[in-house]
């Protein structure tokens, strides 16, 4: 992955979104784990899946923020809200209502504004904020 | 919205809060100089931070017993509030007006989503 990514911005952005989509799958693992009794075999299996995805995410995120400003990376993270709604609808029969969509758009807008007001100078000096 | 839902949603919000605390610990650890690469990862602060992350993920799964999957990422957005407060108090970062506006929009979005 590191080799392919190089410094091509569009390529990095593409990988970021692949990573965020993979990361969103951890939610499916978590929600599935919750359908089992705590510490049962099914629970542990799903929970292990979730932790595995977290591990991959942490490793890849570190590589991505080396090649992309934190502001851009964090603003794009808002997409996980969309993935949550899609997976919830597809796999767990969760209803999508107009009011929920409005709320979700507001949360995402807030995240993008928050990221966009990031102090880049401070970010470069301090390394990673999150 | 039932009382049961609020209890489980609070569990998830608490998990997000302790994750933010762990993030602060990782940042603190990253600002120090270490004698070796191994020490960079295997020191008390970093290890405790990862234990907290583990605990937070467990709380998240427990919360999913009641909280819908689609609400997970929405509730996780509360992390921006904690990060702002920690940034200002611990790392002396300035809180800009735009950031406060962003936080208000996020919070309002969470409430509207939860009531929808």
gemmi code that builds the backbone of each chain (N, CA, C; Angstrom):
import gemmi

chains = {
    "A": [
        ("UNK", (0.833, -1.200, 0.000), (0.000, 0.000, 0.000), (0.869, 1.251, 0.000)),
        ("UNK", (1.904, 1.220, 0.848), (2.780, 2.384, 0.975), (3.417, 2.703, -0.379)),
        ("UNK", (3.815, 1.657, -1.105), (4.464, 1.843, -2.388), (3.555, 2.469, -3.421)),
        ("UNK", (2.311, 1.993, -3.452), (1.368, 2.476, -4.460), (0.976, 3.930, -4.175)),
        ("UNK", (0.848, 4.232, -2.859), (0.323, 5.538, -2.490), (1.211, 6.698, -2.908)),
        ("UNK", (2.509, 6.544, -2.753), (3.469, 7.625, -3.020), (2.905, 8.949, -2.525)),
        ("UNK", (2.926, 9.973, -3.369), (2.415, 11.247, -2.867), (1.272, 11.795, -3.705)),
        ("UNK", (0.732, 10.982, -4.566), (-0.386, 11.408, -5.379), (-1.610, 11.632, -4.504)),
        ("UNK", (-2.060, 12.884, -4.451), (-3.133, 13.260, -3.530), (-4.427, 12.487, -3.758)),
        ("UNK", (-4.806, 12.349, -5.041), (-6.065, 11.666, -5.345), (-5.973, 10.210, -4.907)),
        ("UNK", (-4.801, 9.646, -5.133), (-4.553, 8.264, -4.723), (-4.681, 8.120, -3.212)),
        ("UNK", (-4.094, 9.059, -2.479), (-4.143, 9.012, -1.014), (-5.593, 9.161, -0.545)),
        ("UNK", (-6.310, 10.092, -1.166), (-7.715, 10.309, -0.810), (-8.539, 9.052, -1.060)),
        ("UNK", (-8.235, 8.400, -2.195), (-8.934, 7.157, -2.526), (-8.674, 6.109, -1.444)),
        ("UNK", (-7.414, 5.971, -1.055), (-7.068, 4.996, -0.014), (-7.722, 5.364, 1.315)),
        ("UNK", (-7.778, 6.660, 1.584), (-8.421, 7.109, 2.824), (-9.878, 6.632, 2.848)),
        ("UNK", (-10.562, 6.779, 1.693), (-11.981, 6.388, 1.662), (-12.173, 4.872, 1.687)),
        ("UNK", (-11.238, 4.153, 1.072), (-11.292, 2.686, 1.197), (-11.126, 2.325, 2.675)),
        ("UNK", (-10.163, 2.975, 3.319), (-9.893, 2.700, 4.731), (-11.108, 3.031, 5.604)),
        ("UNK", (-11.741, 4.184, 5.335), (-12.900, 4.579, 6.145), (-14.077, 3.621, 5.933)),
        ("UNK", (-14.208, 3.116, 4.701), (-15.271, 2.138, 4.427), (-14.989, 0.841, 5.189)),
        ("UNK", (-13.708, 0.412, 5.171), (-13.331, -0.795, 5.920), (-13.571, -0.567, 7.413)),
        ("UNK", (-13.178, 0.619, 7.890), (-13.352, 0.957, 9.300), (-14.829, 0.870, 9.698)),
        ("UNK", (-15.709, 1.324, 8.794), (-17.135, 1.320, 9.118), (-17.659, -0.109, 9.320)),
        ("UNK", (-16.952, -1.096, 8.724), (-17.362, -2.494, 8.902), (-17.213, -2.930, 10.367)),
        ("UNK", (-16.345, -2.236, 11.105), (-16.173, -2.579, 12.522), (-17.493, -2.378, 13.265)),
        ("UNK", (-18.285, -1.427, 12.795), (-19.600, -1.199, 13.399), (-20.504, -2.410, 13.228)),
        ("UNK", (-20.437, -3.031, 12.025), (-21.242, -4.239, 11.778), (-20.809, -5.342, 12.746)),
        ("UNK", (-19.478, -5.505, 12.908), (-18.958, -6.511, 13.864), (-19.479, -6.222, 15.267)),
        ("UNK", (-19.414, -4.951, 15.665), (-19.847, -4.568, 17.011), (-21.329, -4.830, 17.222)),
        ("UNK", (-22.121, -4.443, 16.215), (-23.573, -4.618, 16.325), (-23.925, -6.115, 16.338)),
        ("UNK", (-23.187, -6.894, 15.528), (-23.393, -8.351, 15.511), (-23.018, -8.956, 16.860)),
        ("UNK", (-21.882, -8.509, 17.404), (-21.429, -9.018, 18.706), (-22.510, -8.784, 19.752)),
        ("UNK", (-23.164, -7.637, 19.653), (-24.181, -7.271, 20.639), (-25.411, -8.178, 20.580)),
        ("UNK", (-25.583, -8.901, 19.458), (-26.736, -9.802, 19.366), (-26.478, -11.098, 20.141)),
        ("UNK", (-25.206, -11.358, 20.508), (-24.875, -12.561, 21.284), (-24.794, -12.216, 22.767)),
        ("UNK", (-24.846, -13.273, 23.584), (-24.650, -13.079, 25.014), (-23.196, -12.674, 25.231)),
        ("UNK", (-22.965, -11.744, 26.155), (-21.611, -11.257, 26.409), (-20.687, -12.417, 26.778)),
        ("UNK", (-19.526, -12.453, 26.131), (-18.480, -13.460, 26.337), (-18.844, -14.858, 25.800)),
        ("UNK", (-19.920, -14.982, 25.051), (-20.204, -16.249, 24.371), (-19.271, -16.358, 23.165)),
        ("UNK", (-19.244, -17.521, 22.520), (-18.334, -17.726, 21.391), (-18.610, -16.712, 20.273)),
        ("UNK", (-19.892, -16.546, 19.927), (-20.260, -15.610, 18.864), (-19.829, -14.197, 19.190)),
        ("UNK", (-20.013, -13.815, 20.446), (-19.634, -12.473, 20.899), (-18.139, -12.257, 20.712)),
        ("UNK", (-17.351, -13.219, 21.209), (-15.891, -13.082, 21.154), (-15.406, -13.041, 19.705)),
        ("UNK", (-16.019, -13.870, 18.847), (-15.629, -13.913, 17.432), (-15.861, -12.541, 16.772)),
        ("UNK", (-17.055, -11.997, 16.957), (-17.386, -10.697, 16.344), (-16.541, -9.583, 16.937)),
        ("UNK", (-16.334, -9.648, 18.247), (-15.548, -8.608, 18.914), (-14.102, -8.653, 18.441)),
        ("UNK", (-13.586, -9.874, 18.232), (-12.221, -10.018, 17.715), (-12.134, -9.402, 16.314)),
        ("UNK", (-13.192, -9.589, 15.518), (-13.236, -9.001, 14.180), (-13.152, -7.490, 14.254)),
        ("UNK", (-13.887, -6.936, 15.208), (-13.898, -5.478, 15.409), (-12.498, -4.985, 15.774)),
        ("UNK", (-11.850, -5.677, 16.712), (-10.512, -5.246, 17.149), (-9.497, -5.374, 16.016)),
        ("UNK", (-9.660, -6.419, 15.196), (-8.775, -6.621, 14.051), (-8.889, -5.430, 13.090)),
        ("UNK", (-10.126, -5.015, 12.796), (-10.334, -3.877, 11.899), (-9.751, -2.601, 12.517)),
        ("UNK", (-9.941, -2.423, 13.831), (-9.359, -1.255, 14.513), (-7.842, -1.223, 14.334)),
        ("UNK", (-7.222, -2.391, 14.459), (-5.772, -2.471, 14.341), (-5.303, -2.050, 12.959)),
        ("UNK", (-5.963, -2.593, 11.939), (-5.622, -2.246, 10.555), (-5.828, -0.747, 10.331)),
        ("UNK", (-6.948, -0.250, 10.857), (-7.272, 1.171, 10.702), (-6.168, 2.046, 11.307)),
        ("UNK", (-5.761, 1.711, 12.539), (-4.752, 2.526, 13.227), (-3.447, 2.558, 12.432)),
        ("UNK", (-3.040, 1.395, 11.910), (-1.800, 1.322, 11.147), (-1.886, 2.150, 9.866)),
        ("UNK", (-2.997, 1.991, 9.119), (-3.129, 2.679, 7.830), (-3.341, 4.182, 8.008)),
        ("UNK", (-4.105, 4.556, 9.048), (-4.373, 5.985, 9.309), (-3.050, 6.737, 9.497)),
        ("UNK", (-2.142, 6.099, 10.227), (-0.841, 6.696, 10.491), (-0.112, 6.976, 9.178)),
        ("UNK", (-0.216, 6.042, 8.223), (0.431, 6.210, 6.917), (-0.246, 7.317, 6.112)),
        ("UNK", (-1.575, 7.395, 6.229), (-2.314, 8.381, 5.445), (-2.025, 9.803, 5.928)),
        ("UNK", (-2.004, 10.003, 7.273), (-1.779, 11.380, 7.736), (-0.334, 11.841, 7.544)),
        ("UNK", (0.536, 10.905, 7.154), (1.887, 11.329, 6.776), (1.847, 12.021, 5.415)),
        ("UNK", (0.834, 11.670, 4.611), (0.778, 12.136, 3.229), (-0.350, 13.115, 2.953)),
        ("UNK", (-1.145, 13.402, 3.993), (-2.331, 14.241, 3.796), (-2.446, 15.150, 5.015)),
        ("UNK", (-2.927, 16.379, 4.830), (-3.063, 17.236, 6.010), (-4.143, 16.659, 6.917)),
        ("UNK", (-3.988, 16.879, 8.216), (-4.952, 16.373, 9.197), (-6.339, 16.928, 8.928)),
        ("UNK", (-6.368, 18.198, 8.498), (-7.638, 18.857, 8.211), (-8.443, 18.060, 7.190)),
        ("UNK", (-7.788, 17.726, 6.070), (-8.467, 16.985, 5.005), (-8.859, 15.592, 5.501)),
        ("UNK", (-7.949, 14.944, 6.210), (-8.223, 13.591, 6.701), (-9.434, 13.583, 7.631)),
        ("UNK", (-9.478, 14.542, 8.558), (-10.582, 14.580, 9.521), (-11.903, 14.979, 8.885)),
        ("UNK", (-11.849, 15.908, 7.920), (-13.081, 16.327, 7.251), (-13.707, 15.128, 6.528)),
        ("UNK", (-12.855, 14.309, 5.902), (-13.366, 13.151, 5.165), (-13.900, 12.053, 6.076)),
        ("UNK", (-13.447, 12.084, 7.330), (-13.898, 11.084, 8.297), (-15.411, 11.148, 8.525)),
        ("UNK", (-15.998, 12.300, 8.219), (-17.441, 12.477, 8.413), (-18.248, 11.439, 7.635)),
        ("UNK", (-17.629, 10.870, 6.598), (-18.329, 9.899, 5.752), (-18.767, 8.657, 6.541)),
        ("UNK", (-18.120, 8.386, 7.674), (-18.485, 7.197, 8.454), (-19.941, 7.267, 8.938)),
        ("UNK", (-20.460, 8.489, 9.048), (-21.871, 8.653, 9.420), (-22.766, 8.034, 8.331)),
        ("UNK", (-22.399, 8.288, 7.075), (-23.159, 7.740, 5.946), (-23.076, 6.219, 5.929)),
        ("UNK", (-21.872, 5.690, 6.121), (-21.708, 4.229, 6.139), (-22.561, 3.604, 7.241)),
        ("UNK", (-22.583, 4.240, 8.410), (-23.378, 3.718, 9.525), (-24.844, 3.614, 9.154)),
        ("UNK", (-25.348, 4.632, 8.476), (-26.760, 4.642, 8.073), (-27.019, 3.544, 7.036)),
        ("UNK", (-26.096, 3.418, 6.071), (-26.267, 2.397, 5.021), (-26.225, 0.989, 5.612)),
        ("UNK", (-25.208, 0.690, 6.427), (-25.098, -0.664, 7.013), (-26.280, -0.951, 7.943)),
        ("UNK", (-26.700, 0.063, 8.700), (-27.839, -0.124, 9.612), (-29.099, -0.480, 8.844)),
        ("UNK", (-29.292, 0.209, 7.719), (-30.471, -0.028, 6.883), (-30.411, -1.408, 6.230)),
        ("UNK", (-29.242, -1.744, 5.667), (-29.098, -3.002, 4.916), (-29.115, -4.241, 5.808)),
        ("UNK", (-28.395, -4.187, 6.919), (-28.191, -5.406, 7.721), (-29.029, -5.488, 8.982)),
        ("UNK", (-29.492, -4.357, 9.494), (-30.201, -4.415, 10.775), (-31.587, -3.772, 10.721)),
        ("UNK", (-32.101, -3.589, 9.503), (-33.465, -3.075, 9.316), (-33.734, -1.768, 10.049)),
        ("UNK", (-32.731, -0.918, 10.109), (-32.931, 0.360, 10.796), (-33.560, 1.357, 9.831)),
        ("UNK", (-34.605, 2.003, 10.303), (-35.348, 2.929, 9.443), (-34.540, 4.199, 9.179)),
        ("UNK", (-34.699, 4.712, 7.961), (-34.111, 6.013, 7.625), (-35.265, 7.003, 7.519)),
        ("UNK", (-35.242, 8.020, 8.342), (-36.310, 9.026, 8.262), (-35.714, 10.344, 7.790)),
        ("UNK", (-36.580, 11.234, 7.338), (-36.116, 12.536, 6.851), (-35.407, 13.283, 7.981)),
        ("UNK", (-36.001, 13.214, 9.181), (-35.401, 13.933, 10.310), (-34.011, 13.388, 10.640)),
        ("UNK", (-33.866, 12.055, 10.554), (-32.553, 11.454, 10.813), (-31.541, 11.935, 9.781)),
        ("UNK", (-31.977, 11.999, 8.509), (-31.065, 12.455, 7.459), (-30.627, 13.894, 7.711)),
        ("UNK", (-31.590, 14.724, 8.134), (-31.256, 16.126, 8.423), (-30.226, 16.187, 9.557)),
        ("UNK", (-30.481, 15.412, 10.616), (-29.546, 15.370, 11.747), (-28.171, 14.918, 11.311)),
        ("UNK", (-28.133, 13.860, 10.464), (-26.853, 13.312, 9.994), (-26.091, 14.349, 9.163)),
        ("UNK", (-26.818, 15.057, 8.283), (-26.167, 16.078, 7.448), (-25.594, 17.183, 8.334)),
        ("UNK", (-26.338, 17.538, 9.405), (-25.843, 18.579, 10.320), (-24.566, 18.118, 11.027)),
        ("UNK", (-24.572, 16.876, 11.509), (-23.380, 16.357, 12.190), (-22.186, 16.392, 11.239)),
        ("UNK", (-22.402, 15.941, 9.988), (-21.311, 15.909, 9.008), (-20.829, 17.319, 8.670)),
        ("UNK", (-21.787, 18.246, 8.524), (-21.418, 19.644, 8.247), (-20.564, 20.187, 9.387)),
        ("UNK", (-21.006, 19.902, 10.616), (-20.262, 20.356, 11.786), (-18.836, 19.811, 11.792)),
        ("UNK", (-18.692, 18.532, 11.457), (-17.363, 17.905, 11.445), (-16.469, 18.573, 10.398)),
        ("UNK", (-17.035, 18.823, 9.208), (-16.240, 19.439, 8.135), (-15.827, 20.861, 8.528)),
        ("UNK", (-16.764, 21.632, 9.101), (-16.422, 22.996, 9.537), (-15.344, 22.928, 10.617)),
        ("UNK", (-15.521, 21.988, 11.550), (-14.550, 21.850, 12.640), (-13.162, 21.560, 12.081)),
        ("UNK", (-13.090, 20.609, 11.165), (-11.800, 20.229, 10.592), (-11.199, 21.382, 9.806)),
        ("UNK", (-12.062, 22.111, 9.082), (-11.592, 23.195, 8.219), (-11.042, 24.373, 9.015)),
        ("UNK", (-11.402, 24.478, 10.293), (-10.890, 25.585, 11.093), (-9.632, 25.187, 11.847)),
        ("UNK", (-9.120, 24.001, 11.507), (-7.910, 23.518, 12.177), (-6.740, 24.452, 11.944)),
        ("UNK", (-5.958, 24.633, 12.992), (-4.781, 25.485, 12.898), (-3.642, 24.639, 12.333)),
        ("UNK", (-3.382, 24.789, 11.033), (-2.415, 23.906, 10.373), (-1.007, 24.039, 10.925)),
        ("UNK", (-0.676, 25.277, 11.313), (0.663, 25.500, 11.852), (0.875, 24.646, 13.093)),
        ("UNK", (-0.128, 24.717, 13.971), (-0.051, 23.971, 15.218), (-0.004, 22.472, 14.929)),
        ("UNK", (-0.793, 22.069, 13.943), (-0.832, 20.644, 13.610), (0.542, 20.148, 13.182)),
        ("UNK", (1.210, 20.953, 12.357), (2.516, 20.524, 11.874), (3.537, 20.433, 12.999)),
        ("UNK", (3.390, 21.371, 13.935), (4.332, 21.367, 15.049), (4.057, 20.216, 16.009)),
        ("UNK", (2.782, 20.032, 16.279), (2.416, 19.085, 17.333), (2.264, 17.651, 16.870)),
        ("UNK", (2.332, 17.426, 15.579), (2.168, 16.062, 15.086), (0.704, 15.741, 14.885)),
        ("UNK", (0.163, 14.808, 15.650), (-1.210, 14.409, 15.421), (-2.096, 14.856, 16.565)),
        ("UNK", (-3.261, 15.371, 16.209), (-4.191, 15.811, 17.243), (-5.017, 14.635, 17.742)),
        ("UNK", (-5.327, 13.724, 16.858), (-6.196, 12.628, 17.281), (-5.733, 11.311, 16.727)),
    ],
    "B": [
        ("UNK", (-38.326, 8.334, 23.057), (-37.045, 7.865, 23.556), (-37.219, 7.266, 24.953)),
        ("UNK", (-36.849, 6.029, 25.105), (-37.052, 5.378, 26.400), (-35.851, 5.597, 27.317)),
        ("UNK", (-36.087, 5.301, 28.599), (-35.022, 5.451, 29.590), (-33.896, 4.460, 29.273)),
        ("UNK", (-34.288, 3.255, 28.828), (-33.317, 2.215, 28.508), (-32.380, 2.687, 27.388)),
        ("UNK", (-32.978, 3.330, 26.381), (-32.180, 3.846, 25.271), (-31.173, 4.871, 25.777)),
        ("UNK", (-31.627, 5.770, 26.639), (-30.738, 6.821, 27.153), (-29.568, 6.230, 27.943)),
        ("UNK", (-29.854, 5.184, 28.715), (-28.791, 4.541, 29.501), (-27.735, 3.965, 28.564)),
        ("UNK", (-28.171, 3.239, 27.530), (-27.214, 2.613, 26.613), (-26.492, 3.645, 25.747)),
        ("UNK", (-27.212, 4.703, 25.366), (-26.560, 5.770, 24.586), (-25.490, 6.444, 25.446)),
        ("UNK", (-25.780, 6.620, 26.744), (-24.802, 7.228, 27.652), (-23.553, 6.366, 27.755)),
        ("UNK", (-23.756, 5.053, 27.715), (-22.632, 4.111, 27.754), (-21.702, 4.388, 26.570)),
        ("UNK", (-22.303, 4.584, 25.390), (-21.511, 4.824, 24.193), (-20.823, 6.186, 24.268)),
        ("UNK", (-21.553, 7.182, 24.768), (-20.969, 8.520, 24.900), (-19.810, 8.488, 25.894)),
        ("UNK", (-19.973, 7.728, 26.979), (-18.890, 7.606, 27.967), (-17.672, 6.923, 27.327)),
        ("UNK", (-17.935, 5.910, 26.509), (-16.853, 5.229, 25.798), (-16.092, 6.200, 24.905)),
        ("UNK", (-16.835, 7.064, 24.211), (-16.212, 8.070, 23.347), (-15.377, 9.041, 24.175)),
        ("UNK", (-15.893, 9.372, 25.370), (-15.174, 10.289, 26.252), (-13.831, 9.692, 26.695)),
        ("UNK", (-13.861, 8.446, 27.158), (-12.588, 7.869, 27.628), (-11.620, 7.633, 26.454)),
        ("UNK", (-12.156, 7.425, 25.248), (-11.281, 7.338, 24.065), (-10.543, 8.652, 23.855)),
        ("UNK", (-11.252, 9.757, 24.067), (-10.628, 11.070, 23.899), (-9.543, 11.268, 24.946)),
        ("UNK", (-9.790, 10.771, 26.169), (-8.773, 10.841, 27.223), (-7.535, 10.051, 26.780)),
        ("UNK", (-7.777, 8.859, 26.197), (-6.664, 8.031, 25.728), (-5.896, 8.738, 24.611)),
        ("UNK", (-6.635, 9.455, 23.741), (-5.980, 10.213, 22.660), (-5.030, 11.244, 23.245)),
        ("UNK", (-5.484, 11.926, 24.302), (-4.650, 12.929, 24.961), (-3.387, 12.263, 25.504)),
        ("UNK", (-3.548, 11.075, 26.103), (-2.392, 10.357, 26.648), (-1.407, 9.998, 25.544)),
        ("UNK", (-1.932, 9.555, 24.386), (-1.049, 9.205, 23.263), (-0.296, 10.432, 22.771)),
        ("UNK", (-1.012, 11.553, 22.715), (-0.384, 12.791, 22.252), (0.709, 13.217, 23.232)),
        ("UNK", (0.394, 13.142, 24.516), (1.388, 13.476, 25.551), (2.629, 12.594, 25.401)),
        ("UNK", (2.372, 11.301, 25.180), (3.480, 10.359, 25.050), (4.301, 10.666, 23.801)),
        ("UNK", (3.606, 11.092, 22.724), (4.279, 11.363, 21.451), (5.172, 12.600, 21.550)),
        ("UNK", (4.879, 13.475, 22.523), (5.645, 14.715, 22.649), (6.954, 14.501, 23.414)),
        ("UNK", (7.080, 13.343, 24.050), (8.300, 13.059, 24.829), (9.380, 12.450, 23.934)),
        ("UNK", (10.616, 12.525, 24.423), (11.730, 11.865, 23.730), (11.964, 10.510, 24.394)),
        ("UNK", (12.225, 9.497, 23.561), (12.467, 8.177, 24.145), (13.832, 7.650, 23.753)),
        ("UNK", (14.362, 6.790, 24.611), (15.712, 6.264, 24.378), (15.739, 5.278, 23.215)),
        ("UNK", (14.592, 4.615, 22.933), (14.564, 3.668, 21.818), (13.159, 3.601, 21.226)),
        ("UNK", (13.064, 3.003, 20.028), (11.764, 2.854, 19.372), (10.833, 1.976, 20.195)),
        ("UNK", (11.416, 0.965, 20.838), (10.615, 0.050, 21.644), (9.959, 0.817, 22.794)),
        ("UNK", (10.754, 1.682, 23.442), (10.250, 2.500, 24.545), (9.119, 3.437, 24.099)),
        ("UNK", (9.172, 3.834, 22.820), (8.168, 4.737, 22.285), (6.779, 4.098, 22.367)),
        ("UNK", (6.739, 2.782, 22.179), (5.456, 2.077, 22.202), (5.189, 1.405, 23.543)),
        ("UNK", (6.257, 0.875, 24.164), (6.058, 0.157, 25.419), (6.461, 1.014, 26.614)),
        ("UNK", (5.614, 1.986, 26.905), (5.787, 2.749, 28.136), (4.404, 2.860, 28.781)),
        ("UNK", (4.357, 3.091, 30.098), (3.087, 3.038, 30.826), (1.969, 3.873, 30.196)),
        ("UNK", (2.282, 5.102, 29.773), (1.239, 5.985, 29.233), (0.578, 5.374, 28.005)),
        ("UNK", (1.402, 4.898, 27.067), (0.864, 4.341, 25.823), (0.076, 3.057, 26.107)),
        ("UNK", (0.617, 2.218, 26.985), (-0.059, 0.948, 27.283), (-1.422, 1.202, 27.946)),
        ("UNK", (-1.451, 2.126, 28.915), (-2.730, 2.442, 29.581), (-3.715, 3.034, 28.566)),
        ("UNK", (-3.201, 3.882, 27.660), (-4.074, 4.471, 26.634), (-4.739, 3.368, 25.801)),
        ("UNK", (-3.954, 2.358, 25.419), (-4.533, 1.281, 24.603), (-5.503, 0.406, 25.404)),
        ("UNK", (-5.246, 0.262, 26.708), (-6.204, -0.463, 27.548), (-7.532, 0.316, 27.590)),
        ("UNK", (-7.415, 1.638, 27.674), (-8.633, 2.473, 27.684), (-9.389, 2.323, 26.356)),
        ("UNK", (-8.648, 2.335, 25.231), (-9.294, 2.138, 23.923), (-10.050, 0.811, 23.890)),
        ("UNK", (-9.414, -0.207, 24.445), (-10.034, -1.532, 24.491), (-11.330, -1.463, 25.293)),
        ("UNK", (-11.267, -0.825, 26.458), (-12.461, -0.681, 27.308), (-13.556, 0.091, 26.589)),
        ("UNK", (-13.157, 1.129, 25.860), (-14.133, 1.955, 25.147), (-14.829, 1.141, 24.057)),
        ("UNK", (-14.059, 0.300, 23.365), (-14.673, -0.509, 22.300), (-15.653, -1.511, 22.903)),
        ("UNK", (-15.325, -2.008, 24.088), (-16.219, -2.946, 24.779), (-17.516, -2.240, 25.174)),
        ("UNK", (-17.400, -1.029, 25.692), (-18.591, -0.255, 26.049), (-19.457, -0.008, 24.815)),
        ("UNK", (-18.778, 0.263, 23.684), (-19.495, 0.505, 22.436), (-20.334, -0.701, 22.036)),
        ("UNK", (-19.743, -1.891, 22.162), (-20.464, -3.117, 21.798), (-21.651, -3.333, 22.744)),
        ("UNK", (-21.428, -3.115, 24.034), (-22.539, -3.241, 24.991), (-23.670, -2.281, 24.626)),
        ("UNK", (-23.296, -1.055, 24.261), (-24.304, -0.049, 23.910), (-25.118, -0.485, 22.696)),
        ("UNK", (-24.461, -1.200, 21.758), (-25.150, -1.649, 20.538), (-26.261, -2.653, 20.833)),
        ("UNK", (-26.348, -3.125, 22.060), (-27.468, -3.998, 22.408), (-28.781, -3.234, 22.245)),
        ("UNK", (-28.721, -1.917, 22.412), (-29.930, -1.096, 22.294), (-29.779, 0.008, 21.233)),
        ("UNK", (-28.604, 0.619, 21.183), (-28.383, 1.736, 20.261), (-28.288, 1.209, 18.822)),
        ("UNK", (-28.998, 1.840, 17.874), (-28.899, 1.407, 16.466), (-27.485, 1.638, 15.918)),
        ("UNK", (-27.075, 0.782, 14.985), (-25.752, 0.917, 14.359), (-25.577, 2.308, 13.743)),
        ("UNK", (-26.641, 2.788, 13.105), (-26.544, 4.080, 12.414), (-26.273, 5.230, 13.384)),
        ("UNK", (-26.562, 5.014, 14.681), (-26.340, 6.090, 15.652), (-24.924, 6.074, 16.208)),
        ("UNK", (-24.194, 4.978, 15.962), (-22.838, 4.856, 16.501), (-21.951, 6.022, 16.087)),
        ("UNK", (-21.834, 6.214, 14.772), (-20.956, 7.269, 14.268), (-21.463, 8.654, 14.674)),
        ("UNK", (-22.789, 8.776, 14.804), (-23.373, 10.062, 15.210), (-22.937, 10.396, 16.640)),
        ("UNK", (-23.054, 9.419, 17.533), (-22.684, 9.665, 18.934), (-21.174, 9.851, 19.084)),
        ("UNK", (-20.405, 9.180, 18.215), (-18.945, 9.335, 18.267), (-18.521, 10.773, 17.969)),
        ("UNK", (-19.382, 11.511, 17.291), (-19.051, 12.898, 16.950), (-18.948, 13.776, 18.196)),
        ("UNK", (-19.435, 13.261, 19.351), (-19.273, 14.036, 20.593), (-17.790, 14.175, 20.944)),
        ("UNK", (-16.948, 13.321, 20.347), (-15.507, 13.382, 20.646), (-14.934, 14.767, 20.328)),
        ("UNK", (-15.514, 15.456, 19.337), (-15.000, 16.781, 18.968), (-15.142, 17.772, 20.120)),
        ("UNK", (-16.180, 17.575, 20.939), (-16.378, 18.454, 22.098), (-15.253, 18.218, 23.115)),
        ("UNK", (-15.011, 16.945, 23.430), (-13.974, 16.638, 24.433), (-12.596, 17.072, 23.951)),
        ("UNK", (-12.324, 16.793, 22.656), (-11.015, 17.142, 22.110), (-10.784, 18.653, 22.192)),
        ("UNK", (-11.852, 19.429, 21.941), (-11.735, 20.884, 22.017), (-11.407, 21.325, 23.446)),
        ("UNK", (-12.131, 20.751, 24.404), (-11.910, 21.115, 25.811), (-10.499, 20.708, 26.253)),
        ("UNK", (-10.087, 19.493, 25.925), (-8.742, 19.035, 26.294), (-7.673, 19.862, 25.588)),
        ("UNK", (-7.929, 20.177, 24.323), (-6.976, 20.981, 23.556), (-6.746, 22.318, 24.234)),
        ("UNK", (-7.822, 22.935, 24.708), (-7.727, 24.256, 25.323), (-7.085, 24.174, 26.705)),
        ("UNK", (-7.497, 23.189, 27.509), (-7.022, 23.148, 28.891), (-5.639, 22.511, 29.019)),
        ("UNK", (-5.379, 21.454, 28.253), (-4.114, 20.737, 28.434), (-3.035, 21.212, 27.469)),
        ("UNK", (-3.434, 21.464, 26.210), (-2.416, 21.833, 25.217), (-2.427, 23.315, 24.858)),
        ("UNK", (-3.219, 24.072, 25.614), (-3.281, 25.536, 25.444), (-3.601, 25.959, 24.003)),
        ("UNK", (-4.469, 25.215, 23.355), (-4.895, 25.606, 22.012), (-6.051, 26.592, 22.157)),
        ("UNK", (-6.131, 27.533, 21.208), (-7.216, 28.507, 21.305), (-8.502, 27.919, 20.712)),
        ("UNK", (-9.612, 28.244, 21.355), (-10.909, 27.817, 20.822), (-11.428, 28.959, 19.953)),
        ("UNK", (-11.547, 28.687, 18.656), (-12.021, 29.739, 17.762), (-13.547, 29.753, 17.724)),
        ("UNK", (-14.102, 30.896, 17.296), (-15.560, 31.039, 17.194), (-16.125, 29.996, 16.230)),
        ("UNK", (-15.394, 29.793, 15.112), (-15.876, 28.838, 14.106), (-15.980, 27.435, 14.691)),
        ("UNK", (-15.046, 27.099, 15.543), (-15.071, 25.761, 16.154), (-16.285, 25.630, 17.074)),
        ("UNK", (-16.596, 26.690, 17.805), (-17.771, 26.637, 18.688), (-19.037, 26.476, 17.848)),
        ("UNK", (-19.097, 27.221, 16.734), (-20.251, 27.081, 15.837), (-20.343, 25.640, 15.332)),
        ("UNK", (-19.189, 25.082, 14.940), (-19.166, 23.698, 14.448), (-19.681, 22.734, 15.510)),
        ("UNK", (-19.258, 22.929, 16.752), (-19.687, 22.051, 17.846), (-21.190, 22.165, 18.089)),
        ("UNK", (-21.701, 23.400, 18.017), (-23.144, 23.601, 18.217), (-23.931, 22.875, 17.121)),
        ("UNK", (-23.439, 22.966, 15.862), (-24.116, 22.281, 14.751), (-24.075, 20.762, 14.966)),
        ("UNK", (-22.920, 20.248, 15.397), (-22.794, 18.804, 15.656), (-23.789, 18.369, 16.736)),
        ("UNK", (-23.801, 19.115, 17.844), (-24.701, 18.772, 18.959), (-26.163, 18.813, 18.538)),
        ("UNK", (-26.527, 19.887, 17.816), (-27.914, 20.020, 17.358), (-28.257, 18.853, 16.435)),
        ("UNK", (-27.304, 18.484, 15.558), (-27.512, 17.365, 14.642), (-27.744, 16.062, 15.394)),
        ("UNK", (-26.979, 15.841, 16.450), (-27.120, 14.619, 17.258), (-28.519, 14.553, 17.874)),
        ("UNK", (-28.953, 15.687, 18.449), (-30.286, 15.723, 19.097), (-31.375, 15.491, 18.059)),
        ("UNK", (-31.267, 16.178, 16.914), (-32.295, 16.020, 15.868), (-32.319, 14.577, 15.380)),
        ("UNK", (-31.124, 13.987, 15.214), (-31.067, 12.587, 14.764), (-31.736, 11.666, 15.782)),
        ("UNK", (-31.389, 11.865, 17.059), (-31.887, 10.988, 18.119), (-33.413, 11.076, 18.246)),
        ("UNK", (-33.951, 12.240, 17.949), (-35.411, 12.415, 18.080), (-36.150, 12.004, 16.816)),
        ("UNK", (-35.388, 11.733, 15.729), (-36.005, 11.470, 14.428), (-36.532, 10.054, 14.235)),
    ],
}
model = gemmi.Model(1)
for chain_id, residues in chains.items():
    chain = gemmi.Chain(chain_id)
    for i, (resn, *xyz) in enumerate(residues, 1):
        res = gemmi.Residue()
        res.name, res.seqid = resn, gemmi.SeqId(i, " ")
        for name, pos in zip(("N", "CA", "C"), xyz):
            atom = gemmi.Atom()
            atom.name, atom.element = name, gemmi.Element(name[0])
            atom.pos, atom.b_iso = gemmi.Position(*pos), 0.0
            res.add_atom(atom)
        chain.add_residue(res)
    model.add_chain(chain)
structure = gemmi.Structure()
structure.add_model(model)
structure.setup_entities()
